[in-house]
Amino acid sequence: MVTRVIALGVALGLTVAGCSDIRRQATDALDSVASQAAGAPSKDTVERWNTDELTKALTAINDKIGASPADYLMFTISGYTSVAVQAIDPKKRENVDEYRYDGSSVKVRPVDVSRNEPGVVDESSFKSDIVTPAVLTSVLSSAVKDSGVQDGTVSVLTIEKFFANEPEPKIQVVVGSPRASKNVRYTPAGVFIETV
């Protein structure tokens, strides 16, 4: 009887240990997928979005928009995965669409701007020719150093006006590590402004 109880205890212990290992592995896998989907920091961001790749992305997006220069509201580099632009539809200016380039094609989806006050969308816009691939490459390369974040990586770069009435947009790069994260801001010409 004692042998059966010990054997049952050992079997139960191994089962629980095995289940916790399976649960840990499943949790780790889910965390990995979730962080990739959220555009988690990637050491490849700087290498992936070099001047040539950014030029291809902007050309494809602007061709899809159908205006040169286009009126952008926001430009975003999301880690390794994509470049996206929110732009005013040149044929119907009350509409804004998002154009997302994944390295091979541009996908378009509408953006809800119905909650904005009249005129805010136009006031928030900036011309697409202010977005320069060489400047973006330079900013991506210097952002980690400028942030002061030890072992940091770039996760996202955005260009937008923080307030609609600003004269020009700002470039903002999010740099993070397991212990810290900072937003590094630059002018459209790539001149360092501040780290917050």
C-alpha positions as CSV (number, residue, x, y, z in Angstrom):
1,M,0.0,0.0,0.0
2,V,2.8,2.4,0.9
3,T,4.5,1.6,-2.4
4,R,1.3,2.5,-4.3
5,V,0.9,5.8,-2.5
6,I,4.6,6.7,-3.2
7,A,4.2,5.7,-6.8
8,L,1.0,7.7,-7.1
9,G,2.8,10.7,-5.5
10,V,5.7,10.4,-7.9
11,A,3.4,10.1,-10.9
12,L,1.3,13.1,-9.7
13,G,4.5,15.1,-9.1
14,L,5.9,14.3,-12.6
15,T,2.5,15.2,-14.2
16,V,2.3,18.5,-12.4
17,A,5.9,19.3,-13.2
18,G,5.3,18.3,-16.8
19,C,2.2,20.4,-17.0
20,S,4.0,23.4,-15.6
21,D,6.8,23.0,-18.2
22,I,4.2,22.8,-21.0
23,R,2.4,25.8,-19.6
24,R,5.7,27.7,-19.3
25,Q,6.6,26.8,-22.9
26,A,3.1,27.8,-24.1
27,T,3.3,31.1,-22.2
28,D,6.7,31.8,-23.6
29,A,5.6,31.1,-27.1
30,L,2.5,33.4,-26.7
31,D,4.6,36.2,-25.2
32,S,7.0,35.9,-28.1
33,V,4.2,36.1,-30.7
34,A,2.5,39.0,-28.8
35,S,5.7,41.0,-28.6
36,Q,6.4,40.5,-32.3
37,A,2.8,41.5,-33.2
38,A,3.2,44.6,-31.0
39,G,6.3,45.7,-32.9
40,A,8.6,44.9,-30.0
41,P,12.1,46.3,-30.1
42,S,14.2,44.7,-32.8
43,K,17.9,45.0,-33.4
44,D,17.1,44.6,-37.1
45,T,15.0,47.8,-37.3
46,V,18.0,50.0,-38.2
47,E,19.4,47.5,-40.7
48,R,16.0,46.7,-42.2
49,W,15.0,50.2,-42.9
50,N,18.1,51.6,-44.7
51,T,17.9,54.5,-47.2
52,D,17.1,52.2,-50.2
53,E,14.3,50.3,-48.4
54,L,12.8,53.6,-47.1
55,T,12.9,55.1,-50.6
56,K,11.1,52.0,-52.0
57,A,8.5,52.2,-49.2
58,L,7.8,55.9,-49.7
59,T,7.7,55.6,-53.5
60,A,5.2,52.7,-53.3
61,I,3.1,54.6,-50.7
62,N,3.0,57.9,-52.6
63,D,2.2,56.1,-55.8
64,K,-0.8,54.5,-54.1
65,I,-1.9,57.8,-52.6
66,G,-1.8,59.4,-56.0
67,A,-0.5,62.9,-55.0
68,S,3.0,64.4,-55.1
69,P,3.6,65.7,-52.6
70,A,0.9,64.0,-50.5
71,D,-0.5,65.4,-47.3
72,Y,0.6,63.2,-44.4
73,L,-0.8,63.2,-40.9
74,M,1.6,60.6,-39.6
75,F,4.5,58.5,-40.8
76,T,5.5,55.4,-38.8
77,I,8.2,52.7,-38.9
78,S,7.0,49.8,-36.8
79,G,10.0,47.7,-36.0
80,Y,11.1,45.3,-38.6
81,T,7.6,44.8,-40.1
82,S,6.3,47.8,-41.9
83,V,6.3,51.5,-42.8
84,A,2.9,53.2,-42.6
85,V,1.5,56.6,-43.5
86,Q,-1.8,58.2,-42.6
87,A,-2.6,60.6,-45.4
88,I,-5.4,62.8,-46.6
89,D,-7.2,61.4,-49.6
90,P,-6.3,63.9,-52.4
91,K,-9.7,63.2,-54.2
92,K,-11.8,63.6,-51.1
93,R,-10.0,65.7,-48.5
94,E,-12.3,64.9,-45.6
95,N,-11.1,61.3,-45.7
96,V,-7.9,59.9,-44.3
97,D,-6.5,56.5,-45.1
98,E,-3.6,54.5,-43.8
99,Y,-1.1,53.1,-46.3
100,R,1.0,50.2,-44.9
101,Y,4.0,48.9,-46.8
102,D,5.3,45.5,-45.8
103,G,8.3,45.2,-48.1
104,S,6.3,44.0,-51.1
105,S,3.0,45.7,-51.3
106,V,0.9,48.6,-50.0
107,K,-2.4,47.8,-48.1
108,V,-4.9,50.6,-47.6
109,R,-7.5,51.0,-44.9
110,P,-9.7,53.9,-43.8
111,V,-8.9,56.0,-40.7
112,D,-11.7,57.3,-38.5
113,V,-11.2,61.1,-38.1
114,S,-14.9,61.9,-37.3
115,R,-14.2,63.2,-33.8
116,N,-11.8,65.9,-34.9
117,E,-13.0,69.6,-35.0
118,P,-13.4,71.1,-38.4
119,G,-10.1,72.0,-40.0
120,V,-7.9,70.1,-37.5
121,V,-7.0,67.3,-40.0
122,D,-5.8,69.9,-42.6
123,E,-4.0,71.8,-39.9
124,S,-2.3,68.7,-38.6
125,S,-1.0,67.7,-42.0
126,F,2.5,68.1,-43.5
127,K,3.9,67.6,-47.0
128,S,5.3,64.2,-47.8
129,D,8.5,65.7,-49.2
130,I,9.5,66.6,-45.7
131,V,10.1,62.9,-45.0
132,T,13.6,62.1,-46.3
133,P,15.0,58.5,-46.3
134,A,18.6,59.6,-45.7
135,V,17.5,61.7,-42.6
136,L,15.5,58.8,-41.2
137,T,18.4,56.4,-41.7
138,S,20.7,58.8,-39.8
139,V,18.1,59.3,-37.0
140,L,17.6,55.5,-36.7
141,S,21.3,55.0,-36.4
142,S,21.9,57.7,-33.8
143,A,18.7,57.3,-31.6
144,V,20.1,54.6,-29.3
145,K,23.2,56.7,-28.5
146,D,21.1,59.9,-28.2
147,S,18.7,58.2,-25.8
148,G,21.3,57.1,-23.2
149,V,19.4,53.8,-22.8
150,Q,22.0,51.1,-22.2
151,D,21.6,48.1,-24.5
152,G,18.6,49.9,-26.1
153,T,17.0,49.0,-29.4
154,V,14.7,51.0,-31.6
155,S,11.1,49.9,-31.7
156,V,9.1,52.6,-33.4
157,L,9.8,55.8,-35.3
158,T,7.0,58.4,-36.0
159,I,6.8,61.7,-37.7
160,E,3.8,63.9,-36.8
161,K,2.8,67.2,-35.3
162,F,2.2,66.7,-31.6
163,F,-0.3,69.7,-31.7
164,A,-2.2,70.7,-34.9
165,N,-1.0,74.3,-34.8
166,E,2.8,73.4,-34.7
167,P,4.6,74.8,-37.8
168,E,6.3,71.5,-38.5
169,P,6.2,67.9,-37.4
170,K,8.8,66.2,-35.2
171,I,10.5,62.9,-35.6
172,Q,10.2,60.7,-32.5
173,V,12.0,57.5,-31.9
174,V,11.1,55.1,-29.1
175,V,14.2,53.3,-27.7
176,G,13.8,50.6,-25.1
177,S,15.6,48.0,-23.1
178,P,14.4,45.6,-20.4
179,R,15.3,48.4,-17.8
180,A,14.4,51.7,-19.5
181,S,12.7,53.4,-22.4
182,K,13.0,56.9,-23.8
183,N,11.5,59.0,-26.6
184,V,14.1,60.8,-28.7
185,R,12.9,63.8,-30.7
186,Y,14.4,65.4,-33.8
187,T,13.5,68.1,-36.3
188,P,12.5,66.9,-39.8
189,A,16.1,67.7,-40.8
190,G,17.4,65.2,-38.2
191,V,18.7,67.7,-35.7
192,F,18.4,66.4,-32.1
193,I,15.9,68.2,-30.0
194,E,15.4,66.3,-26.7
195,T,15.1,63.0,-24.9
196,V,12.0,62.5,-22.8
